[in-house]
Amino acid sequence: MEPMPTFLESLGDYPRWFVVACLTIVAAVGLWILVKVLKWTLYLLIAVVLLGGGAAVVWYLLR
């Protein structure tokens, strides 16, 4: 069996339930941030599509 990486050895001093609870909180916060970024990316994409479509309509009307 290979030895644990050094950054995991320090976690061995804590109770397993505490490590799992902290990892759960970190994962939930990471997921929340990812959802926020994706939501704003979607809003930006919708705005770009609407502006591009509106510009195309105006261009075709003026041609």
All heavy atoms as TSV, in Angstrom:
chain	resi	resn	atom	element	x	y	z
A	1	MET	N	N	0.843	-1.177	0.000
A	1	MET	CA	C	0.000	0.000	0.000
A	1	MET	C	C	0.886	1.237	0.000
A	1	MET	O	O	1.802	1.348	0.800
A	1	MET	CB	C	-0.908	-0.039	1.230
A	1	MET	CG	C	-1.963	0.986	1.257
A	1	MET	SD	S	-3.101	0.525	2.570
A	1	MET	CE	C	-3.946	1.999	2.787
A	2	GLU	N	N	0.591	2.171	-0.889
A	2	GLU	CA	C	1.421	3.357	-0.995
A	2	GLU	C	C	1.068	4.359	0.099
A	2	GLU	O	O	-0.072	4.406	0.573
A	2	GLU	CB	C	1.291	3.988	-2.372
A	2	GLU	CG	C	-0.097	4.451	-2.727
A	2	GLU	CD	C	-0.178	4.930	-4.154
A	2	GLU	OE1	O	0.042	4.124	-5.060
A	2	GLU	OE2	O	-0.447	6.126	-4.332
A	3	PRO	N	N	2.040	5.178	0.502
A	3	PRO	CA	C	1.770	6.162	1.566
A	3	PRO	C	C	0.839	7.274	1.077
A	3	PRO	O	O	0.748	7.554	-0.103
A	3	PRO	CB	C	3.156	6.714	1.891
A	3	PRO	CG	C	3.978	6.461	0.684
A	3	PRO	CD	C	3.417	5.214	0.044
A	4	MET	N	N	0.156	7.877	2.050
A	4	MET	CA	C	-0.746	8.985	1.725
A	4	MET	C	C	0.064	10.217	1.354
A	4	MET	O	O	1.155	10.429	1.868
A	4	MET	CB	C	-1.627	9.340	2.938
A	4	MET	CG	C	-2.798	8.439	3.150
A	4	MET	SD	S	-4.054	9.128	4.248
A	4	MET	CE	C	-3.169	9.571	5.698
A	5	PRO	N	N	-0.483	11.050	0.451
A	5	PRO	CA	C	0.189	12.322	0.169
A	5	PRO	C	C	0.271	13.173	1.440
A	5	PRO	O	O	-0.556	13.048	2.344
A	5	PRO	CB	C	-0.715	12.986	-0.867
A	5	PRO	CG	C	-1.535	11.887	-1.445
A	5	PRO	CD	C	-1.641	10.845	-0.389
A	6	THR	N	N	1.259	14.046	1.498
A	6	THR	CA	C	1.492	14.814	2.731
A	6	THR	C	C	0.314	15.712	3.087
A	6	THR	O	O	0.025	15.911	4.264
A	6	THR	CB	C	2.758	15.672	2.599
A	6	THR	OG1	O	2.661	16.463	1.422
A	6	THR	CG2	C	3.987	14.803	2.521
A	7	PHE	N	N	-0.392	16.270	2.075
A	7	PHE	CA	C	-1.515	17.149	2.413
A	7	PHE	C	C	-2.677	16.366	3.015
A	7	PHE	O	O	-3.509	16.928	3.707
A	7	PHE	CB	C	-1.965	17.970	1.202
A	7	PHE	CG	C	-2.613	17.170	0.097
A	7	PHE	CD1	C	-3.975	16.973	0.074
A	7	PHE	CD2	C	-1.837	16.619	-0.907
A	7	PHE	CE1	C	-4.563	16.242	-0.941
A	7	PHE	CE2	C	-2.420	15.897	-1.923
A	7	PHE	CZ	C	-3.782	15.701	-1.938
A	8	LEU	N	N	-2.753	15.068	2.765
A	8	LEU	CA	C	-3.809	14.258	3.375
A	8	LEU	C	C	-3.412	13.746	4.748
A	8	LEU	O	O	-4.280	13.424	5.561
A	8	LEU	CB	C	-4.161	13.070	2.474
A	8	LEU	CG	C	-4.920	13.397	1.192
A	8	LEU	CD1	C	-5.159	12.141	0.379
A	8	LEU	CD2	C	-6.230	14.077	1.497
A	9	GLU	N	N	-2.116	13.663	5.031
A	9	GLU	CA	C	-1.670	13.189	6.339
A	9	GLU	C	C	-2.143	14.132	7.446
A	9	GLU	O	O	-2.489	13.680	8.532
A	9	GLU	CB	C	-0.149	13.063	6.365
A	9	GLU	CG	C	0.368	11.880	5.583
A	9	GLU	CD	C	1.884	11.816	5.604
A	9	GLU	OE1	O	2.508	12.575	6.368
A	9	GLU	OE2	O	2.421	10.993	4.863
A	10	SER	N	N	-2.167	15.438	7.172
A	10	SER	CA	C	-2.592	16.385	8.200
A	10	SER	C	C	-4.082	16.209	8.522
A	10	SER	O	O	-4.526	16.534	9.620
A	10	SER	CB	C	-2.304	17.816	7.772
A	10	SER	OG	O	-3.031	18.116	6.602
A	11	LEU	N	N	-4.877	15.720	7.551
A	11	LEU	CA	C	-6.300	15.493	7.814
A	11	LEU	C	C	-6.525	14.284	8.712
A	11	LEU	O	O	-7.589	14.153	9.306
A	11	LEU	CB	C	-7.057	15.294	6.496
A	11	LEU	CG	C	-7.130	16.507	5.581
A	11	LEU	CD1	C	-7.837	16.131	4.286
A	11	LEU	CD2	C	-7.830	17.656	6.248
A	12	GLY	N	N	-5.529	13.416	8.816
A	12	GLY	CA	C	-5.657	12.228	9.655
A	12	GLY	C	C	-5.785	12.560	11.134
A	12	GLY	O	O	-6.221	11.724	11.930
A	13	ASP	N	N	-5.395	13.762	11.532
A	13	ASP	CA	C	-5.490	14.174	12.933
A	13	ASP	C	C	-6.912	14.536	13.337
A	13	ASP	O	O	-7.222	14.597	14.525
A	13	ASP	CB	C	-4.578	15.371	13.200
A	13	ASP	CG	C	-3.117	15.032	12.978
A	13	ASP	OD1	O	-2.773	13.838	13.086
A	13	ASP	OD2	O	-2.336	15.957	12.691
A	14	TYR	N	N	-7.766	14.810	12.358
A	14	TYR	CA	C	-9.143	15.223	12.638
A	14	TYR	C	C	-10.076	14.019	12.577
A	14	TYR	O	O	-9.810	13.051	11.866
A	14	TYR	CB	C	-9.609	16.272	11.614
A	14	TYR	CG	C	-8.840	17.549	11.689
A	14	TYR	CD1	C	-7.824	17.810	10.777
A	14	TYR	CD2	C	-9.114	18.502	12.654
A	14	TYR	CE1	C	-7.097	18.986	10.835
A	14	TYR	CE2	C	-8.403	19.688	12.716
A	14	TYR	CZ	C	-7.393	19.912	11.806
A	14	TYR	OH	O	-6.684	21.079	11.872
A	15	PRO	N	N	-11.215	14.088	13.287
A	15	PRO	CA	C	-12.206	13.014	13.160
A	15	PRO	C	C	-12.759	12.959	11.737
A	15	PRO	O	O	-12.891	13.985	11.069
A	15	PRO	CB	C	-13.310	13.412	14.144
A	15	PRO	CG	C	-12.765	14.499	14.985
A	15	PRO	CD	C	-11.629	15.113	14.245
A	16	ARG	N	N	-13.069	11.744	11.273
A	16	ARG	CA	C	-13.555	11.578	9.905
A	16	ARG	C	C	-14.834	12.366	9.657
A	16	ARG	O	O	-15.017	12.928	8.588
A	16	ARG	CB	C	-13.789	10.106	9.595
A	16	ARG	CG	C	-12.528	9.360	9.358
A	16	ARG	CD	C	-12.827	7.950	8.877
A	16	ARG	NE	N	-11.607	7.191	8.820
A	16	ARG	CZ	C	-10.982	6.888	7.695
A	16	ARG	NH1	N	-11.479	7.274	6.561
A	16	ARG	NH2	N	-9.861	6.206	7.717
A	17	TRP	N	N	-15.736	12.402	10.644
A	17	TRP	CA	C	-17.000	13.117	10.432
A	17	TRP	C	C	-16.751	14.596	10.174
A	17	TRP	O	O	-17.442	15.220	9.398
A	17	TRP	CB	C	-17.947	12.916	11.620
A	17	TRP	CG	C	-17.464	13.517	12.907
A	17	TRP	CD1	C	-16.768	12.894	13.880
A	17	TRP	CD2	C	-17.632	14.875	13.332
A	17	TRP	NE1	N	-16.476	13.774	14.895
A	17	TRP	CE2	C	-17.012	15.000	14.591
A	17	TRP	CE3	C	-18.251	15.992	12.779
A	17	TRP	CZ2	C	-16.972	16.189	15.296
A	17	TRP	CZ3	C	-18.216	17.185	13.487
A	17	TRP	CH2	C	-17.590	17.278	14.732
A	18	PHE	N	N	-15.735	15.165	10.845
A	18	PHE	CA	C	-15.414	16.576	10.668
A	18	PHE	C	C	-14.846	16.844	9.271
A	18	PHE	O	O	-15.212	17.819	8.620
A	18	PHE	CB	C	-14.417	17.025	11.744
A	18	PHE	CG	C	-14.084	18.480	11.692
A	18	PHE	CD1	C	-15.017	19.426	12.086
A	18	PHE	CD2	C	-12.844	18.912	11.237
A	18	PHE	CE1	C	-14.712	20.777	12.038
A	18	PHE	CE2	C	-12.543	20.262	11.179
A	18	PHE	CZ	C	-13.480	21.198	11.581
A	19	VAL	N	N	-13.973	15.958	8.809
A	19	VAL	CA	C	-13.392	16.094	7.470
A	19	VAL	C	C	-14.486	15.977	6.419
A	19	VAL	O	O	-14.547	16.768	5.476
A	19	VAL	CB	C	-12.297	15.033	7.246
A	19	VAL	CG1	C	-11.796	15.068	5.807
A	19	VAL	CG2	C	-11.138	15.244	8.221
A	20	VAL	N	N	-15.392	15.004	6.581
A	20	VAL	CA	C	-16.485	14.830	5.621
A	20	VAL	C	C	-17.418	16.035	5.643
A	20	VAL	O	O	-17.862	16.506	4.584
A	20	VAL	CB	C	-17.253	13.516	5.912
A	20	VAL	CG1	C	-18.523	13.431	5.085
A	20	VAL	CG2	C	-16.361	12.318	5.646
A	21	ALA	N	N	-17.712	16.567	6.826
A	21	ALA	CA	C	-18.581	17.740	6.924
A	21	ALA	C	C	-17.941	18.947	6.233
A	21	ALA	O	O	-18.608	19.676	5.488
A	21	ALA	CB	C	-18.871	18.059	8.390
A	22	CYS	N	N	-16.657	19.157	6.435
A	22	CYS	CA	C	-15.972	20.287	5.797
A	22	CYS	C	C	-15.922	20.114	4.286
A	22	CYS	O	O	-16.147	21.075	3.545
A	22	CYS	CB	C	-14.562	20.427	6.359
A	22	CYS	SG	S	-14.522	21.035	8.060
A	23	LEU	N	N	-15.639	18.912	3.821
A	23	LEU	CA	C	-15.609	18.670	2.379
A	23	LEU	C	C	-16.986	18.845	1.751
A	23	LEU	O	O	-17.106	19.334	0.623
A	23	LEU	CB	C	-15.066	17.266	2.093
A	23	LEU	CG	C	-13.573	17.083	2.347
A	23	LEU	CD1	C	-13.172	15.626	2.120
A	23	LEU	CD2	C	-12.745	18.008	1.484
A	24	THR	N	N	-18.033	18.473	2.484
A	24	THR	CA	C	-19.397	18.662	1.988
A	24	THR	C	C	-19.714	20.144	1.843
A	24	THR	O	O	-20.292	20.578	0.837
A	24	THR	CB	C	-20.407	17.996	2.941
A	24	THR	OG1	O	-20.092	16.609	3.036
A	24	THR	CG2	C	-21.823	18.165	2.455
A	25	ILE	N	N	-19.326	20.936	2.827
A	25	ILE	CA	C	-19.566	22.382	2.767
A	25	ILE	C	C	-18.777	23.003	1.627
A	25	ILE	O	O	-19.308	23.826	0.863
A	25	ILE	CB	C	-19.213	23.037	4.120
A	25	ILE	CG1	C	-20.223	22.600	5.181
A	25	ILE	CG2	C	-19.163	24.549	3.998
A	25	ILE	CD1	C	-19.848	22.989	6.588
A	26	VAL	N	N	-17.525	22.621	1.461
A	26	VAL	CA	C	-16.696	23.154	0.379
A	26	VAL	C	C	-17.285	22.777	-0.980
A	26	VAL	O	O	-17.351	23.606	-1.897
A	26	VAL	CB	C	-15.241	22.663	0.515
A	26	VAL	CG1	C	-14.428	22.949	-0.734
A	26	VAL	CG2	C	-14.583	23.292	1.728
A	27	ALA	N	N	-17.749	21.539	-1.128
A	27	ALA	CA	C	-18.353	21.109	-2.391
A	27	ALA	C	C	-19.643	21.873	-2.672
A	27	ALA	O	O	-19.905	22.266	-3.818
A	27	ALA	CB	C	-18.616	19.605	-2.352
A	28	ALA	N	N	-20.456	22.100	-1.647
A	28	ALA	CA	C	-21.714	22.836	-1.834
A	28	ALA	C	C	-21.438	24.276	-2.242
A	28	ALA	O	O	-22.096	24.811	-3.142
A	28	ALA	CB	C	-22.539	22.795	-0.549
A	29	VAL	N	N	-20.476	24.926	-1.622
A	29	VAL	CA	C	-20.129	26.304	-1.973
A	29	VAL	C	C	-19.560	26.356	-3.395
A	29	VAL	O	O	-19.900	27.253	-4.181
A	29	VAL	CB	C	-19.135	26.900	-0.953
A	29	VAL	CG1	C	-18.556	28.215	-1.444
A	29	VAL	CG2	C	-19.814	27.088	0.393
A	30	GLY	N	N	-18.721	25.400	-3.745
A	30	GLY	CA	C	-18.174	25.343	-5.101
A	30	GLY	C	C	-19.259	25.161	-6.141
A	30	GLY	O	O	-19.248	25.810	-7.196
A	31	LEU	N	N	-20.224	24.304	-5.847
A	31	LEU	CA	C	-21.342	24.085	-6.765
A	31	LEU	C	C	-22.195	25.339	-6.878
A	31	LEU	O	O	-22.639	25.701	-7.970
A	31	LEU	CB	C	-22.178	22.900	-6.283
A	31	LEU	CG	C	-23.295	22.423	-7.191
A	31	LEU	CD1	C	-22.738	21.959	-8.524
A	31	LEU	CD2	C	-24.067	21.300	-6.527
A	32	TRP	N	N	-22.424	26.019	-5.761
A	32	TRP	CA	C	-23.213	27.253	-5.763
A	32	TRP	C	C	-22.538	28.321	-6.628
A	32	TRP	O	O	-23.189	28.997	-7.423
A	32	TRP	CB	C	-23.382	27.745	-4.323
A	32	TRP	CG	C	-24.172	28.992	-4.203
A	32	TRP	CD1	C	-25.521	29.146	-4.335
A	32	TRP	CD2	C	-23.651	30.298	-3.934
A	32	TRP	NE1	N	-25.864	30.470	-4.151
A	32	TRP	CE2	C	-24.738	31.188	-3.898
A	32	TRP	CE3	C	-22.370	30.786	-3.697
A	32	TRP	CZ2	C	-24.574	32.542	-3.649
A	32	TRP	CZ3	C	-22.208	32.138	-3.451
A	32	TRP	CH2	C	-23.307	33.000	-3.427
A	33	ILE	N	N	-21.217	28.456	-6.499
A	33	ILE	CA	C	-20.477	29.434	-7.304
A	33	ILE	C	C	-20.547	29.058	-8.783
A	33	ILE	O	O	-20.747	29.925	-9.637
A	33	ILE	CB	C	-19.015	29.531	-6.816
A	33	ILE	CG1	C	-18.977	30.204	-5.445
A	33	ILE	CG2	C	-18.141	30.281	-7.815
A	33	ILE	CD1	C	-17.623	30.176	-4.776
A	34	LEU	N	N	-20.414	27.776	-9.096
A	34	LEU	CA	C	-20.502	27.326	-10.479
A	34	LEU	C	C	-21.868	27.644	-11.081
A	34	LEU	O	O	-21.964	28.122	-12.217
A	34	LEU	CB	C	-20.228	25.821	-10.557
A	34	LEU	CG	C	-20.310	25.187	-11.946
A	34	LEU	CD1	C	-19.214	25.741	-12.849
A	34	LEU	CD2	C	-20.227	23.688	-11.846
A	35	VAL	N	N	-22.932	27.425	-10.311
A	35	VAL	CA	C	-24.281	27.725	-10.794
A	35	VAL	C	C	-24.447	29.223	-11.039
A	35	VAL	O	O	-25.039	29.636	-12.039
A	35	VAL	CB	C	-25.336	27.186	-9.796
A	35	VAL	CG1	C	-26.711	27.746	-10.099
A	35	VAL	CG2	C	-25.353	25.673	-9.825
A	36	LYS	N	N	-23.911	30.051	-10.142
A	36	LYS	CA	C	-23.990	31.505	-10.318
A	36	LYS	C	C	-23.275	31.936	-11.599
A	36	LYS	O	O	-23.789	32.744	-12.373
A	36	LYS	CB	C	-23.378	32.244	-9.125
A	36	LYS	CG	C	-24.218	32.181	-7.878
A	36	LYS	CD	C	-25.419	33.056	-8.038
A	36	LYS	CE	C	-26.207	33.108	-6.756
A	36	LYS	NZ	N	-27.436	33.853	-6.888
A	37	VAL	N	N	-22.087	31.409	-11.826
A	37	VAL	CA	C	-21.315	31.761	-13.022
A	37	VAL	C	C	-22.058	31.307	-14.273
A	37	VAL	O	O	-22.158	32.063	-15.255
A	37	VAL	CB	C	-19.901	31.139	-12.958
A	37	VAL	CG1	C	-19.190	31.246	-14.293
A	37	VAL	CG2	C	-19.082	31.808	-11.862
A	38	LEU	N	N	-22.614	30.100	-14.260
A	38	LEU	CA	C	-23.356	29.609	-15.417
A	38	LEU	C	C	-24.611	30.438	-15.674
A	38	LEU	O	O	-24.965	30.703	-16.826
A	38	LEU	CB	C	-23.717	28.139	-15.229
A	38	LEU	CG	C	-22.555	27.157	-15.350
A	38	LEU	CD1	C	-23.023	25.749	-15.020
A	38	LEU	CD2	C	-21.920	27.198	-16.720
A	39	LYS	N	N	-25.275	30.868	-14.604
A	39	LYS	CA	C	-26.484	31.678	-14.762
A	39	LYS	C	C	-26.151	33.007	-15.431
A	39	LYS	O	O	-26.827	33.421	-16.376
A	39	LYS	CB	C	-27.137	31.921	-13.397
A	39	LYS	CG	C	-28.437	32.709	-13.487
A	39	LYS	CD	C	-29.056	32.911	-12.119
A	39	LYS	CE	C	-28.497	34.149	-11.499
A	39	LYS	NZ	N	-29.182	34.566	-10.280
A	40	TRP	N	N	-25.111	33.677	-14.972
A	40	TRP	CA	C	-24.742	34.967	-15.563
A	40	TRP	C	C	-24.206	34.793	-16.975
A	40	TRP	O	O	-24.394	35.665	-17.828
A	40	TRP	CB	C	-23.759	35.705	-14.665
A	40	TRP	CG	C	-24.483	36.285	-13.498
A	40	TRP	CD1	C	-24.430	35.843	-12.206
A	40	TRP	CD2	C	-25.413	37.366	-13.519
A	40	TRP	NE1	N	-25.275	36.594	-11.432
A	40	TRP	CE2	C	-25.889	37.535	-12.198
A	40	TRP	CE3	C	-25.886	38.201	-14.516
A	40	TRP	CZ2	C	-26.811	38.514	-11.856
A	40	TRP	CZ3	C	-26.815	39.179	-14.179
A	40	TRP	CH2	C	-27.254	39.324	-12.871
A	41	THR	N	N	-23.562	33.673	-17.252
A	41	THR	CA	C	-23.124	33.384	-18.619
A	41	THR	C	C	-24.326	33.212	-19.529
A	41	THR	O	O	-24.328	33.690	-20.674
A	41	THR	CB	C	-22.248	32.121	-18.636
A	41	THR	OG1	O	-21.135	32.304	-17.761
A	41	THR	CG2	C	-21.741	31.825	-20.027
A	42	LEU	N	N	-25.363	32.552	-19.041
A	42	LEU	CA	C	-26.586	32.379	-19.825
A	42	LEU	C	C	-27.264	33.722	-20.082
A	42	LEU	O	O	-27.702	33.998	-21.204
A	42	LEU	CB	C	-27.540	31.428	-19.110
A	42	LEU	CG	C	-28.845	31.097	-19.816
A	42	LEU	CD1	C	-28.572	30.392	-21.134
A	42	LEU	CD2	C	-29.722	30.237	-18.927
A	43	TYR	N	N	-27.334	34.585	-19.074
A	43	TYR	CA	C	-27.906	35.919	-19.254
A	43	TYR	C	C	-27.125	36.699	-20.304
A	43	TYR	O	O	-27.704	37.378	-21.153
A	43	TYR	CB	C	-27.909	36.700	-17.945
A	43	TYR	CG	C	-28.919	36.235	-16.925
A	43	TYR	CD1	C	-28.765	36.555	-15.580
A	43	TYR	CD2	C	-30.035	35.486	-17.281
A	43	TYR	CE1	C	-29.696	36.153	-14.633
A	43	TYR	CE2	C	-30.958	35.074	-16.350
A	43	TYR	CZ	C	-30.785	35.412	-15.032
A	43	TYR	OH	O	-31.697	35.018	-14.099
A	44	LEU	N	N	-25.801	36.629	-20.246
A	44	LEU	CA	C	-24.968	37.320	-21.215
A	44	LEU	C	C	-25.200	36.774	-22.622
A	44	LEU	O	O	-25.304	37.542	-23.585
A	44	LEU	CB	C	-23.492	37.190	-20.824
A	44	LEU	CG	C	-22.481	37.876	-21.729
A	44	LEU	CD1	C	-22.692	39.382	-21.705
A	44	LEU	CD2	C	-21.077	37.525	-21.301
A	45	LEU	N	N	-25.308	35.465	-22.752
A	45	LEU	CA	C	-25.553	34.852	-24.049
A	45	LEU	C	C	-26.905	35.272	-24.617
A	45	LEU	O	O	-27.015	35.582	-25.811
A	45	LEU	CB	C	-25.476	33.328	-23.932
A	45	LEU	CG	C	-25.629	32.517	-25.214
A	45	LEU	CD1	C	-24.527	32.867	-26.196
A	45	LEU	CD2	C	-25.623	31.039	-24.899
A	46	ILE	N	N	-27.921	35.324	-23.779
A	46	ILE	CA	C	-29.248	35.765	-24.228
A	46	ILE	C	C	-29.187	37.217	-24.695
A	46	ILE	O	O	-29.754	37.573	-25.736
A	46	ILE	CB	C	-30.296	35.575	-23.106
A	46	ILE	CG1	C	-30.569	34.091	-22.889
A	46	ILE	CG2	C	-31.588	36.311	-23.428
A	46	ILE	CD1	C	-31.400	33.787	-21.656
A	47	ALA	N	N	-28.480	38.067	-23.955
A	47	ALA	CA	C	-28.351	39.475	-24.348
A	47	ALA	C	C	-27.618	39.604	-25.684
A	47	ALA	O	O	-28.020	40.391	-26.550
A	47	ALA	CB	C	-27.615	40.254	-23.259
A	48	VAL	N	N	-26.558	38.822	-25.892
A	48	VAL	CA	C	-25.815	38.870	-27.152
A	48	VAL	C	C	-26.694	38.422	-28.314
A	48	VAL	O	O	-26.693	39.040	-29.387
A	48	VAL	CB	C	-24.535	38.013	-27.057
A	48	VAL	CG1	C	-23.911	37.775	-28.422
A	48	VAL	CG2	C	-23.534	38.674	-26.123
A	49	VAL	N	N	-27.485	37.368	-28.112
A	49	VAL	CA	C	-28.376	36.879	-29.163
A	49	VAL	C	C	-29.436	37.929	-29.495
A	49	VAL	O	O	-29.718	38.191	-30.671
A	49	VAL	CB	C	-29.024	35.541	-28.751
A	49	VAL	CG1	C	-30.174	35.174	-29.664
A	49	VAL	CG2	C	-27.984	34.428	-28.748
A	50	LEU	N	N	-30.029	38.539	-28.485
A	50	LEU	CA	C	-31.044	39.559	-28.725
A	50	LEU	C	C	-30.461	40.788	-29.426
A	50	LEU	O	O	-31.065	41.320	-30.364
A	50	LEU	CB	C	-31.715	39.966	-27.415
A	50	LEU	CG	C	-32.641	38.918	-26.793
A	50	LEU	CD1	C	-33.128	39.394	-25.429
A	50	LEU	CD2	C	-33.812	38.626	-27.704
A	51	LEU	N	N	-29.301	41.239	-28.987
A	51	LEU	CA	C	-28.667	42.391	-29.632
A	51	LEU	C	C	-28.260	42.065	-31.062
A	51	LEU	O	O	-28.455	42.879	-31.978
A	51	LEU	CB	C	-27.457	42.855	-28.826
A	51	LEU	CG	C	-27.764	43.549	-27.508
A	51	LEU	CD1	C	-26.471	43.805	-26.737
A	51	LEU	CD2	C	-28.506	44.838	-27.747
A	52	GLY	N	N	-27.700	40.883	-31.264
A	52	GLY	CA	C	-27.307	40.483	-32.612
A	52	GLY	C	C	-28.506	40.334	-33.534
A	52	GLY	O	O	-28.478	40.783	-34.693
A	53	GLY	N	N	-29.574	39.735	-33.029
A	53	GLY	CA	C	-30.795	39.596	-33.828
A	53	GLY	C	C	-31.426	40.941	-34.131
A	53	GLY	O	O	-31.879	41.193	-35.253
A	54	GLY	N	N	-31.450	41.815	-33.158
A	54	GLY	CA	C	-31.998	43.162	-33.374
A	54	GLY	C	C	-31.177	43.943	-34.382
A	54	GLY	O	O	-31.725	44.636	-35.250
A	55	ALA	N	N	-29.870	43.838	-34.297
A	55	ALA	CA	C	-29.001	44.522	-35.263
A	55	ALA	C	C	-29.205	43.956	-36.665
A	55	ALA	O	O	-29.214	44.712	-37.649
A	55	ALA	CB	C	-27.541	44.385	-34.836
A	56	ALA	N	N	-29.388	42.647	-36.774
A	56	ALA	CA	C	-29.623	42.035	-38.089
A	56	ALA	C	C	-30.956	42.506	-38.671
A	56	ALA	O	O	-31.040	42.796	-39.865
A	56	ALA	CB	C	-29.599	40.507	-37.967
A	57	VAL	N	N	-31.978	42.618	-37.848
A	57	VAL	CA	C	-33.284	43.095	-38.322
A	57	VAL	C	C	-33.170	44.523	-38.822
A	57	VAL	O	O	-33.666	44.860	-39.908
A	57	VAL	CB	C	-34.346	42.973	-37.201
A	57	VAL	CG1	C	-35.599	43.751	-37.550
A	57	VAL	CG2	C	-34.673	41.512	-36.933
A	58	VAL	N	N	-32.515	45.384	-38.038
A	58	VAL	CA	C	-32.343	46.781	-38.451
A	58	VAL	C	C	-31.547	46.854	-39.744
A	58	VAL	O	O	-31.882	47.604	-40.663
A	58	VAL	CB	C	-31.671	47.602	-37.322
A	58	VAL	CG1	C	-31.245	48.973	-37.819
A	58	VAL	CG2	C	-32.606	47.713	-36.130
A	59	TRP	N	N	-30.473	46.064	-39.855
A	59	TRP	CA	C	-29.644	46.074	-41.057
A	59	TRP	C	C	-30.460	45.656	-42.288
A	59	TRP	O	O	-30.349	46.246	-43.342
A	59	TRP	CB	C	-28.438	45.160	-40.847
A	59	TRP	CG	C	-27.469	45.182	-41.981
A	59	TRP	CD1	C	-26.608	46.193	-42.301
A	59	TRP	CD2	C	-27.249	44.163	-42.946
A	59	TRP	NE1	N	-25.870	45.861	-43.405
A	59	TRP	CE2	C	-26.226	44.612	-43.821
A	59	TRP	CE3	C	-27.805	42.893	-43.145
A	59	TRP	CZ2	C	-25.780	43.832	-44.872
A	59	TRP	CZ3	C	-27.339	42.133	-44.199
A	59	TRP	CH2	C	-26.342	42.604	-45.059
A	60	TYR	N	N	-31.281	44.574	-42.138
A	60	TYR	CA	C	-32.100	44.132	-43.265
A	60	TYR	C	C	-33.193	45.146	-43.630
A	60	TYR	O	O	-33.542	45.282	-44.792
A	60	TYR	CB	C	-32.721	42.767	-42.973
A	60	TYR	CG	C	-31.770	41.607	-43.219
A	60	TYR	CD1	C	-31.414	40.758	-42.184
A	60	TYR	CD2	C	-31.248	41.378	-44.474
A	60	TYR	CE1	C	-30.548	39.707	-42.402
A	60	TYR	CE2	C	-30.380	40.322	-44.711
A	60	TYR	CZ	C	-30.028	39.489	-43.663
A	60	TYR	OH	O	-29.174	38.460	-43.889
A	61	LEU	N	N	-33.722	45.843	-42.630
A	61	LEU	CA	C	-34.743	46.857	-42.918
A	61	LEU	C	C	-34.164	48.065	-43.656
A	61	LEU	O	O	-34.833	48.684	-44.487
A	61	LEU	CB	C	-35.425	47.318	-41.626
A	61	LEU	CG	C	-36.421	46.339	-41.010
A	61	LEU	CD1	C	-36.895	46.868	-39.660
A	61	LEU	CD2	C	-37.609	46.099	-41.934
A	62	LEU	N	N	-32.952	48.428	-43.334
A	62	LEU	CA	C	-32.330	49.602	-43.943
A	62	LEU	C	C	-31.688	49.287	-45.294
A	62	LEU	O	O	-31.330	50.206	-46.012
A	62	LEU	CB	C	-31.277	50.193	-42.999
A	62	LEU	CG	C	-31.834	50.766	-41.691
A	62	LEU	CD1	C	-30.687	51.280	-40.825
A	62	LEU	CD2	C	-32.834	51.870	-41.971
A	63	ARG	N	N	-31.546	48.043	-45.622
A	63	ARG	CA	C	-30.932	47.658	-46.899
A	63	ARG	C	C	-31.887	47.783	-48.034
A	63	ARG	O	O	-33.000	47.590	-48.090
A	63	ARG	CB	C	-30.445	46.214	-46.829
A	63	ARG	CG	C	-28.947	46.156	-46.886
A	63	ARG	CD	C	-28.440	44.780	-46.864
A	63	ARG	NE	N	-28.619	44.212	-48.231
A	63	ARG	CZ	C	-28.518	42.931	-48.525
A	63	ARG	NH1	N	-28.289	42.079	-47.569
A	63	ARG	NH2	N	-28.630	42.502	-49.730
